[in-house]
Amino acid sequence: MPIVTIQITREGTTPDQKAALIKGATNLLADVLNKLPSLTFVIIQEVEMEDWGVNGLPAAEHRRLIAAGSLDMPTH
């Protein structure tokens, strides 16, 4: 019984987008690990932007620096 947790920032993800994530994760486990979709659980957790960070920075600041061209994104 696989349980998949998807964490995303709370930014207005629509119910249709969430449904697509659930379907995609379920299909991936069925295709790769032969897990039954009827026994696969997917949990989507929305995290506030101020509770998310990357590269040592709060997520909003990281995005601002990328948009300003002040932070290079890795190529691989």
Stockholm file with secondary structure:
# STOCKHOLM 1.0

chainA/1-76         MPIVTIQITREGTTPDQKAALIKGATNLLADVLNKLPSLTFVIIQEVEMEDWGVNGLPAAEHRRLIAAGSLDMPTH
#=GR chainA/1-76 SS CCEEEEEEECSCCCHHHHHHHHHHHHHHHHHHHCCCGGGCEEEEEEECGGGCEETTEEHHHHHHHHHTTCSCCCCC
#=GC SS_cons        CCEEEEEEECSCCCHHHHHHHHHHHHHHHHHHHCCCGGGCEEEEEEECGGGCEETTEEHHHHHHHHHTTCSCCCCC
//
